[in-house]
Amino acid sequence: EILGALKDPTDTEQTKKVLDLLLNTAFVHSVDAPSLALVCPLLVRVLKERSAEMKKKGAQIVGSIGQLVRDKKDFDPYFPQLLPHLQSALVDPIPDVRATTAVAFGTLARALPDETFTKELLPWLFLTLKSSESQVERSGAAHGLSEVLVALGRERIDDCVEEVIQRAHDTTCSADVREGYLGLFVWLPGSMKDSFLPYVEKVLRCLMLATADESKSVRDIATRAAGVICSRFGMKASVLVMPILE
């Protein structure tokens, strides 16, 4: 089936069939180098497609394969080929494509060596978080960064939360930068779940201050992030949340 899809790139129905087979396959063994050599070129092509459905499935499969690779060095030749297309999918106009790709990045961050992300992906995520190009790009980067940070561990999260809080109130930064950083708090509570509780008070105070920002886009993202935190933690952490809102 995979060979058929590789043989005829114009046969989208065959490609969709292969993607569904890969998604629904329960792998008994690890994925080895010959398997990667067969599957990865197809995934590169799928991630370049215009179809949102195909890009979503492609990103999901990349994340799954990262977990299943026996020797992480086998994935080294293919990750640089896949990365630019995953980055494009993370800033795709379609929210579902961005969300699926963000989760895939988090899965890869858990599976691959730390330096793969600290050297290549994290700098790009922070750069895109501050992009003046579009709110869509900043939102995608914020979601992707939240998933990657959770995968990389508490120390990374601590450093990032402190940086975001500092930048959020730095009036020397543009409104796009302040909005981009605050956008992380739209996604991080969902990615961390109850592990976010120690940050609730500090982050919510930051967001409430940002709701008075001179920029509407900053006020809007701060209000949205505060709503996410209140919705998720308002009941279980009311002792932290309520005094800040009063």
Solvent accessible surface area in square Angstrom, and as a share of the most:
residue,aa,sasa,rsa
1,E,104,0.47
2,I,31,0.16
3,L,122,0.61
4,G,33,0.31
5,A,0,0.00
6,L,54,0.27
7,K,178,0.75
8,D,61,0.32
9,P,69,0.44
10,T,116,0.67
11,D,54,0.28
12,T,57,0.33
13,E,119,0.54
14,Q,36,0.16
15,T,1,0.01
16,K,59,0.25
17,K,103,0.44
18,V,1,0.01
19,L,0,0.00
20,D,55,0.28
21,L,84,0.42
22,L,23,0.12
23,L,54,0.27
24,N,128,0.66
25,T,65,0.38
26,A,90,0.70
27,F,85,0.35
28,V,133,0.76
29,H,141,0.63
30,S,49,0.32
31,V,9,0.05
32,D,45,0.23
33,A,43,0.33
34,P,96,0.60
35,S,44,0.28
36,L,0,0.00
37,A,52,0.40
38,L,66,0.33
39,V,12,0.07
40,C,1,0.00
41,P,59,0.37
42,L,0,0.00
43,L,0,0.00
44,V,24,0.14
45,R,46,0.17
46,V,0,0.00
47,L,6,0.03
48,K,127,0.54
49,E,44,0.20
50,R,232,0.85
51,S,38,0.24
52,A,31,0.24
53,E,84,0.37
54,M,3,0.01
55,K,26,0.11
56,K,66,0.28
57,K,37,0.16
58,G,0,0.00
59,A,0,0.00
60,Q,93,0.41
61,I,5,0.03
62,V,1,0.00
63,G,2,0.02
64,S,45,0.29
65,I,8,0.04
66,G,0,0.00
67,Q,111,0.50
68,L,55,0.27
69,V,6,0.03
70,R,160,0.58
71,D,67,0.35
72,K,58,0.25
73,K,153,0.65
74,D,40,0.21
75,F,2,0.01
76,D,84,0.43
77,P,76,0.48
78,Y,36,0.14
79,F,8,0.04
80,P,77,0.49
81,Q,88,0.39
82,L,0,0.00
83,L,15,0.07
84,P,67,0.42
85,H,43,0.19
86,L,0,0.00
87,Q,30,0.13
88,S,69,0.44
89,A,1,0.01
90,L,0,0.00
91,V,32,0.19
92,D,11,0.05
93,P,103,0.64
94,I,79,0.40
95,P,83,0.52
96,D,82,0.43
97,V,0,0.00
98,R,32,0.12
99,A,35,0.27
100,T,29,0.17
101,T,0,0.00
102,A,0,0.00
103,V,78,0.45
104,A,4,0.03
105,F,0,0.00
106,G,0,0.00
107,T,23,0.13
108,L,0,0.00
109,A,6,0.04
110,R,134,0.49
111,A,20,0.16
112,L,15,0.07
113,P,54,0.34
114,D,65,0.34
115,E,92,0.41
116,T,25,0.14
117,F,0,0.00
118,T,34,0.20
119,K,155,0.65
120,E,83,0.37
121,L,0,0.00
122,L,14,0.07
123,P,72,0.45
124,W,60,0.21
125,L,0,0.00
126,F,45,0.19
127,L,123,0.61
128,T,12,0.07
129,L,0,0.00
130,K,65,0.28
131,S,17,0.11
132,S,87,0.56
133,E,139,0.62
134,S,42,0.27
135,Q,95,0.42
136,V,55,0.31
137,E,47,0.21
138,R,16,0.06
139,S,24,0.15
140,G,1,0.01
141,A,0,0.00
142,A,0,0.00
143,H,18,0.08
144,G,0,0.00
145,L,0,0.00
146,S,0,0.00
147,E,24,0.11
148,V,0,0.00
149,L,3,0.02
150,V,36,0.21
151,A,23,0.18
152,L,33,0.16
153,G,26,0.25
154,R,129,0.47
155,E,136,0.61
156,R,87,0.32
157,I,7,0.04
158,D,54,0.28
159,D,94,0.48
160,C,4,0.03
161,V,1,0.01
162,E,71,0.32
163,E,60,0.27
164,V,0,0.00
165,I,31,0.16
166,Q,125,0.56
167,R,75,0.28
168,A,2,0.01
169,H,78,0.35
170,D,47,0.24
171,T,116,0.67
172,T,125,0.73
173,C,22,0.13
174,S,62,0.40
175,A,32,0.25
176,D,41,0.21
177,V,22,0.13
178,R,10,0.04
179,E,6,0.03
180,G,2,0.02
181,Y,2,0.01
182,L,0,0.00
183,G,6,0.06
184,L,0,0.00
185,F,0,0.00
186,V,9,0.05
187,W,66,0.23
188,L,0,0.00
189,P,0,0.00
190,G,26,0.25
191,S,19,0.13
192,M,14,0.06
193,K,122,0.52
194,D,78,0.40
195,S,68,0.44
196,F,0,0.00
197,L,52,0.26
198,P,84,0.53
199,Y,14,0.05
200,V,0,0.00
201,E,68,0.30
202,K,98,0.42
203,V,0,0.00
204,L,0,0.00
205,R,116,0.42
206,C,4,0.02
207,L,0,0.00
208,M,68,0.30
209,L,122,0.60
210,A,3,0.02
211,T,41,0.24
212,A,86,0.67
213,D,25,0.13
214,E,154,0.69
215,S,18,0.12
216,K,131,0.56
217,S,35,0.23
218,V,0,0.00
219,R,83,0.30
220,D,69,0.36
221,I,17,0.09
222,A,0,0.00
223,T,82,0.47
224,R,123,0.45
225,A,0,0.00
226,A,9,0.07
227,G,38,0.36
228,V,46,0.26
229,I,0,0.00
230,C,35,0.21
231,S,100,0.65
232,R,106,0.39
233,F,0,0.00
234,G,17,0.16
235,M,181,0.81
236,K,121,0.51
237,A,4,0.03
238,S,48,0.31
239,V,122,0.70
240,L,58,0.29
241,V,2,0.01
242,M,92,0.41
243,P,76,0.48
244,I,19,0.10
245,L,72,0.36
246,E,166,0.74
